[in-house]
Amino acid sequence: MTTHDSRELPRRRFLQGAGALGGGLLLLERAGLAVADDSTDTLPMPQRILGKTNQKVSALALGTWPCGRSDTVDTNAVAAIVNEAIELGINLIDTAHNYGNAEEGIGRALGGKRKNVFLTTKVWADSVEQAQASLDESLRALKTDYLDLVYLHSMGDRDVEQAGGDDGALTYLLKQKDAGKIRFVGLSGHSKVARFVPIIESGQIDVVMVAMNFVDRHIYGFEDTVLPAARKHNVGVACMKVFGGIRGGFGAAVGPNPGPQMDSQWLELAVRYAMGLPGVATLVIGPHTLDQLRANVRMVKNYQPLTDEQQAELQTVGRQLAAQWGEHYGPVA
Protein backbone atom coordinates (compact mmCIF):
# COMPACT_ATOMS: atom_id res chain seq x y z
CA MET A 1 0.00 0.00 0.00
CA THR A 2 1.36 3.44 -0.89
CA THR A 3 1.47 6.36 1.52
CA HIS A 4 -1.20 8.07 -0.56
CA ASP A 5 -3.47 5.02 -0.29
CA SER A 6 -2.99 4.83 3.48
CA ARG A 7 -3.96 8.48 3.84
CA GLU A 8 -7.08 7.96 1.76
CA LEU A 9 -8.45 5.14 3.93
CA PRO A 10 -9.71 7.33 6.82
CA ARG A 11 -11.30 9.58 4.21
CA ARG A 12 -13.12 6.68 2.55
CA ARG A 13 -14.34 5.32 5.87
CA PHE A 14 -15.61 8.76 6.80
CA LEU A 15 -17.46 9.09 3.52
CA GLN A 16 -19.12 5.73 4.08
CA GLY A 17 -20.17 6.68 7.60
CA ALA A 18 -21.45 10.09 6.57
CA GLY A 19 -23.35 8.57 3.67
CA ALA A 20 -25.02 6.11 6.02
CA LEU A 21 -26.32 9.04 8.04
CA GLY A 22 -27.45 10.92 4.96
CA GLY A 23 -24.97 13.79 5.18
CA GLY A 24 -21.41 14.92 5.72
CA LEU A 25 -20.09 14.54 2.16
CA LEU A 26 -19.32 18.21 1.63
CA LEU A 27 -17.93 18.36 5.15
CA LEU A 28 -15.45 15.64 4.32
CA GLU A 29 -14.36 17.26 1.08
CA ARG A 30 -13.10 20.28 3.05
CA ALA A 31 -12.22 18.70 6.38
CA GLY A 32 -8.62 17.73 5.55
CA LEU A 33 -8.45 14.90 8.06
CA ALA A 34 -5.02 14.73 9.70
CA VAL A 35 -2.90 11.63 9.32
CA ALA A 36 -2.05 9.94 12.62
CA ASP A 37 1.60 9.14 11.97
CA ASP A 38 4.86 9.85 13.74
CA SER A 39 5.45 13.05 11.76
CA THR A 40 3.49 15.07 14.35
CA ASP A 41 5.33 13.82 17.43
CA THR A 42 7.75 16.76 17.43
CA LEU A 43 4.99 19.38 17.32
CA PRO A 44 4.42 21.29 20.56
CA MET A 45 1.38 20.54 22.68
CA PRO A 46 -0.97 23.57 22.57
CA GLN A 47 -1.62 25.22 25.92
CA ARG A 48 -4.49 27.40 27.13
CA ILE A 49 -5.38 29.37 30.26
CA LEU A 50 -7.83 27.62 32.61
CA GLY A 51 -10.11 30.54 33.44
CA LYS A 52 -9.67 32.39 36.72
CA THR A 53 -7.04 29.90 37.90
CA ASN A 54 -4.64 31.63 35.46
CA GLN A 55 -2.91 28.27 35.05
CA LYS A 56 -1.53 27.35 31.64
CA VAL A 57 -2.66 23.80 30.91
CA SER A 58 -2.23 21.46 27.96
CA ALA A 59 -5.11 21.49 25.49
CA LEU A 60 -5.29 17.73 26.00
CA ALA A 61 -5.63 16.41 29.54
CA LEU A 62 -5.08 12.80 30.51
CA GLY A 63 -8.32 11.23 31.70
CA THR A 64 -7.77 8.07 33.74
CA TRP A 65 -11.21 6.52 34.15
CA PRO A 66 -10.88 4.04 31.24
CA CYS A 67 -7.43 2.75 32.16
CA GLY A 68 -8.01 2.92 35.92
CA ARG A 69 -11.31 1.04 35.89
CA SER A 70 -10.28 -1.60 33.36
CA ASP A 71 -9.47 -5.01 34.79
CA THR A 72 -7.04 -5.50 31.91
CA VAL A 73 -4.82 -2.51 32.87
CA ASP A 74 -2.82 -2.90 36.07
CA THR A 75 -1.22 -0.18 38.20
CA ASN A 76 2.10 -0.39 36.38
CA ALA A 77 0.35 0.02 33.03
CA VAL A 78 -1.49 3.09 34.34
CA ALA A 79 1.86 4.52 35.46
CA ALA A 80 3.29 3.89 31.99
CA ILE A 81 0.41 5.78 30.38
CA VAL A 82 0.94 8.70 32.79
CA ASN A 83 4.67 8.85 32.07
CA GLU A 84 4.09 8.73 28.32
CA ALA A 85 1.48 11.49 28.56
CA ILE A 86 3.95 13.76 30.34
CA GLU A 87 6.62 13.00 27.74
CA LEU A 88 4.15 13.98 25.00
CA GLY A 89 3.49 17.39 26.57
CA ILE A 90 0.41 16.78 28.72
CA ASN A 91 0.59 18.63 32.02
CA LEU A 92 -2.98 18.12 33.32
CA ILE A 93 -3.86 14.73 34.76
CA ASP A 94 -7.44 14.06 35.82
CA THR A 95 -8.55 11.25 38.11
CA ALA A 96 -10.91 10.33 40.96
CA HIS A 97 -10.93 8.10 44.02
CA ASN A 98 -13.49 5.79 42.38
CA TYR A 99 -11.44 5.28 39.19
CA GLY A 100 -10.13 1.88 40.24
CA ASN A 101 -6.33 1.81 40.41
CA ALA A 102 -5.86 5.13 38.58
CA GLU A 103 -4.75 7.16 41.59
CA GLU A 104 -2.28 4.48 42.68
CA GLY A 105 -0.83 4.39 39.16
CA ILE A 106 -0.52 8.17 39.01
CA GLY A 107 1.15 8.28 42.42
CA ARG A 108 3.61 5.64 41.28
CA ALA A 109 4.44 7.59 38.12
CA LEU A 110 4.79 11.15 39.36
CA GLY A 111 7.54 11.08 41.96
CA GLY A 112 9.76 14.11 41.33
CA LYS A 113 7.53 15.25 38.46
CA ARG A 114 4.65 16.26 40.75
CA LYS A 115 5.32 20.01 40.55
CA ASN A 116 5.31 19.89 36.76
CA VAL A 117 1.76 18.51 36.66
CA PHE A 118 -1.61 20.15 37.28
CA LEU A 119 -3.21 17.29 39.22
CA THR A 120 -6.97 17.03 39.62
CA THR A 121 -9.19 14.56 41.41
CA LYS A 122 -12.82 14.38 42.51
CA VAL A 123 -14.91 13.55 45.57
CA TRP A 124 -18.10 11.55 45.10
CA ALA A 125 -19.74 12.99 48.18
CA ASP A 126 -22.66 14.90 49.66
CA SER A 127 -21.54 15.15 53.29
CA VAL A 128 -18.40 16.52 54.91
CA GLU A 129 -17.54 13.05 56.20
CA GLN A 130 -17.76 11.50 52.73
CA ALA A 131 -15.72 14.28 51.17
CA GLN A 132 -13.02 14.14 53.84
CA ALA A 133 -12.64 10.37 53.57
CA SER A 134 -12.42 10.56 49.78
CA LEU A 135 -9.91 13.42 49.76
CA ASP A 136 -7.68 11.83 52.39
CA GLU A 137 -7.57 8.58 50.44
CA SER A 138 -6.77 10.43 47.20
CA LEU A 139 -3.88 12.30 48.80
CA ARG A 140 -2.50 9.01 50.12
CA ALA A 141 -2.81 7.16 46.81
CA LEU A 142 -1.44 10.04 44.76
CA LYS A 143 1.50 10.47 47.17
CA THR A 144 1.04 14.23 47.44
CA ASP A 145 0.20 16.71 50.19
CA TYR A 146 -1.86 19.02 48.00
CA LEU A 147 -4.06 18.95 44.90
CA ASP A 148 -4.28 21.58 42.22
CA LEU A 149 -8.00 21.09 41.64
CA VAL A 150 -10.71 18.99 43.27
CA TYR A 151 -14.14 18.61 41.72
CA LEU A 152 -17.40 17.84 43.43
CA HIS A 153 -18.00 14.75 41.32
CA SER A 154 -21.05 14.24 39.08
CA MET A 155 -23.51 16.97 40.02
CA GLY A 156 -26.35 14.98 38.49
CA ASP A 157 -25.90 12.35 41.23
CA ARG A 158 -25.59 14.74 44.14
CA ASP A 159 -28.08 15.62 46.85
CA VAL A 160 -27.81 19.30 46.01
CA GLU A 161 -29.25 20.63 49.26
CA GLN A 162 -26.91 18.54 51.38
CA ALA A 163 -23.80 18.90 49.21
CA GLY A 164 -24.23 22.67 48.98
CA GLY A 165 -25.24 23.23 52.59
CA ASP A 166 -23.15 24.52 55.48
CA ASP A 167 -22.18 20.96 56.41
CA GLY A 168 -21.91 19.70 52.85
CA ALA A 169 -19.17 18.47 50.57
CA LEU A 170 -18.80 21.69 48.58
CA THR A 171 -18.38 23.76 51.73
CA TYR A 172 -15.76 21.27 52.92
CA LEU A 173 -13.80 21.61 49.67
CA LEU A 174 -13.88 25.40 49.89
CA LYS A 175 -12.50 25.20 53.43
CA GLN A 176 -9.69 22.93 52.22
CA LYS A 177 -8.89 25.54 49.59
CA ASP A 178 -8.57 28.16 52.33
CA ALA A 179 -6.33 25.76 54.27
CA GLY A 180 -4.02 25.23 51.28
CA LYS A 181 -4.71 21.54 50.76
CA ILE A 182 -6.56 22.35 47.52
CA ARG A 183 -5.63 25.18 45.17
CA PHE A 184 -8.91 25.31 43.22
CA VAL A 185 -12.43 23.88 43.47
CA GLY A 186 -14.66 22.70 40.64
CA LEU A 187 -17.83 20.90 39.61
CA SER A 188 -18.07 17.99 37.19
CA GLY A 189 -21.05 16.32 35.59
CA HIS A 190 -22.83 14.92 32.56
CA SER A 191 -26.51 15.31 33.45
CA LYS A 192 -29.09 17.54 35.20
CA VAL A 193 -27.67 20.53 33.40
CA ALA A 194 -29.61 23.24 35.28
CA ARG A 195 -27.77 22.48 38.52
CA PHE A 196 -24.54 24.05 37.30
CA VAL A 197 -25.39 27.64 36.47
CA PRO A 198 -26.46 28.85 39.96
CA ILE A 199 -23.21 27.58 41.49
CA ILE A 200 -21.15 29.15 38.70
CA GLU A 201 -22.95 32.45 39.30
CA SER A 202 -22.28 32.22 43.06
CA GLY A 203 -18.57 32.76 42.45
CA GLN A 204 -17.60 29.81 44.64
CA ILE A 205 -15.96 27.62 42.04
CA ASP A 206 -12.99 28.01 39.72
CA VAL A 207 -13.53 25.29 37.09
CA VAL A 208 -16.31 23.18 35.55
CA MET A 209 -15.86 19.92 33.70
CA VAL A 210 -18.86 18.95 31.61
CA ALA A 211 -19.75 16.60 28.75
CA MET A 212 -19.60 18.34 25.38
CA ASN A 213 -19.43 16.88 21.90
CA PHE A 214 -21.20 17.44 18.60
CA VAL A 215 -23.81 14.77 19.42
CA ASP A 216 -24.55 15.48 23.09
CA ARG A 217 -25.00 19.15 22.23
CA HIS A 218 -28.40 18.06 20.92
CA ILE A 219 -29.21 16.01 24.03
CA TYR A 220 -27.74 17.80 27.06
CA GLY A 221 -26.73 21.15 25.59
CA PHE A 222 -24.04 22.19 28.07
CA GLU A 223 -22.63 24.35 25.27
CA ASP A 224 -25.73 26.54 25.26
CA THR A 225 -26.24 26.92 29.02
CA VAL A 226 -23.22 26.15 31.19
CA LEU A 227 -20.52 27.30 28.77
CA PRO A 228 -21.84 30.89 28.41
CA ALA A 229 -22.21 31.20 32.20
CA ALA A 230 -18.68 29.92 32.75
CA ARG A 231 -17.25 32.37 30.23
CA LYS A 232 -19.15 35.27 31.80
CA HIS A 233 -17.70 34.50 35.24
CA ASN A 234 -14.23 33.48 33.99
CA VAL A 235 -14.69 29.95 35.28
CA GLY A 236 -12.27 27.55 33.62
CA VAL A 237 -13.83 24.92 31.36
CA ALA A 238 -12.65 21.35 30.87
CA CYS A 239 -14.49 19.39 28.19
CA MET A 240 -15.03 15.69 28.83
CA LYS A 241 -16.83 12.92 26.92
CA VAL A 242 -15.36 14.36 23.71
CA PHE A 243 -16.02 11.01 21.99
CA GLY A 244 -19.34 10.44 23.77
CA GLY A 245 -17.92 8.32 26.56
CA ILE A 246 -17.31 4.59 26.46
CA ARG A 247 -19.31 2.38 24.13
CA GLY A 248 -21.79 0.45 26.24
CA GLY A 249 -22.01 3.04 29.01
CA PHE A 250 -20.28 3.55 32.34
CA GLY A 251 -20.23 -0.15 33.28
CA ALA A 252 -18.29 -1.09 30.15
CA ALA A 253 -15.01 0.34 31.49
CA VAL A 254 -14.39 -2.95 33.29
CA GLY A 255 -13.15 -5.63 30.92
CA PRO A 256 -11.64 -5.52 27.43
CA ASN A 257 -11.27 -2.13 25.77
CA PRO A 258 -14.77 -1.33 24.44
CA GLY A 259 -13.74 1.75 22.47
CA PRO A 260 -15.53 5.10 22.37
CA GLN A 261 -19.24 5.66 21.83
CA MET A 262 -18.50 7.35 18.51
CA ASP A 263 -17.36 5.37 15.50
CA SER A 264 -13.74 5.99 14.55
CA GLN A 265 -14.51 8.16 11.50
CA TRP A 266 -15.89 10.89 13.78
CA LEU A 267 -13.10 11.11 16.35
CA GLU A 268 -10.90 13.76 14.78
CA LEU A 269 -13.89 15.92 13.93
CA ALA A 270 -15.04 15.53 17.54
CA VAL A 271 -11.67 16.87 18.72
CA ARG A 272 -11.87 19.78 16.30
CA TYR A 273 -15.42 20.55 17.43
CA ALA A 274 -14.51 20.51 21.13
CA MET A 275 -11.31 22.52 20.73
CA GLY A 276 -13.24 25.13 18.80
CA LEU A 277 -15.77 25.77 21.57
CA PRO A 278 -15.19 29.29 22.95
CA GLY A 279 -13.88 29.17 26.50
CA VAL A 280 -12.79 25.53 26.54
CA ALA A 281 -9.27 25.26 27.96
CA THR A 282 -8.66 21.52 27.80
CA LEU A 283 -10.14 18.27 26.51
CA VAL A 284 -10.14 15.47 29.07
CA ILE A 285 -9.86 12.25 27.07
CA GLY A 286 -9.14 8.93 28.72
CA PRO A 287 -7.25 6.19 26.87
CA HIS A 288 -7.21 2.47 27.61
CA THR A 289 -3.86 2.02 25.89
CA LEU A 290 -0.68 3.84 24.94
CA ASP A 291 -1.68 3.71 21.28
CA GLN A 292 -4.96 5.48 22.04
CA LEU A 293 -3.08 8.11 24.04
CA ARG A 294 -0.70 8.77 21.15
CA ALA A 295 -3.56 9.01 18.66
CA ASN A 296 -5.33 11.55 20.90
CA VAL A 297 -2.16 13.63 21.19
CA ARG A 298 -1.72 13.69 17.41
CA MET A 299 -5.28 14.85 16.84
CA VAL A 300 -4.88 17.72 19.29
CA LYS A 301 -1.47 18.73 17.92
CA ASN A 302 -2.94 18.73 14.39
CA TYR A 303 -5.97 20.82 15.36
CA GLN A 304 -7.46 22.97 12.63
CA PRO A 305 -10.68 24.94 13.27
CA LEU A 306 -13.80 23.77 11.47
CA THR A 307 -15.16 26.15 8.87
CA ASP A 308 -18.69 27.46 9.34
CA GLU A 309 -19.85 25.11 6.60
CA GLN A 310 -18.17 22.10 8.18
CA GLN A 311 -19.60 23.05 11.55
CA ALA A 312 -23.12 23.22 10.13
CA GLU A 313 -22.82 19.83 8.47
CA LEU A 314 -21.33 18.27 11.58
CA GLN A 315 -24.32 19.52 13.56
CA THR A 316 -26.62 17.80 11.09
CA VAL A 317 -24.78 14.54 11.72
CA GLY A 318 -24.88 15.23 15.47
CA ARG A 319 -28.65 15.63 15.50
CA GLN A 320 -29.06 12.34 13.68
CA LEU A 321 -26.78 10.50 16.10
CA ALA A 322 -28.45 12.17 19.10
CA ALA A 323 -31.74 10.53 18.16
CA GLN A 324 -29.97 7.16 18.45
CA TRP A 325 -28.04 7.86 21.65
CA GLY A 326 -30.77 9.35 23.83
CA GLU A 327 -30.08 10.39 27.44
CA HIS A 328 -27.18 7.98 27.80
CA TYR A 329 -25.52 9.76 30.77
CA GLY A 330 -28.74 10.08 32.74
CA PRO A 331 -31.59 12.62 32.76
CA VAL A 332 -31.14 16.06 31.22
CA ALA A 333 -33.33 17.68 33.89
Secondary structure, DSSP 8 states (H G I E B T S, - for coil): --HHHHHHHHHHHHHHHHHHHT--HHHHHHH-----SGGGTTS---EEE-GGG--EEESEEEE-HHHHH-TTS-HHHHHHHHHHHHHTT--EEE--TTSTTHHHHHHHHHGGGGGGSEEEEEE--SBHHHHHHHHHHHHHHHT-S-EEEEEE--GGGS-HHHHTSTTBHHHHHHHHHHHTSEEEEEEEESS-GGGHHHHHHHT--SEEEEE--TTGGGTT-HHHHHHHHHHHTT-EEEEE-TT-SBTT-GGGGSSS---BSS-GGGHHHHHHHHHTSTTEEEEEE--SSHHHHHHHHHHHHT-----HHHHHHHHHHHHHHHHHH-STTS---
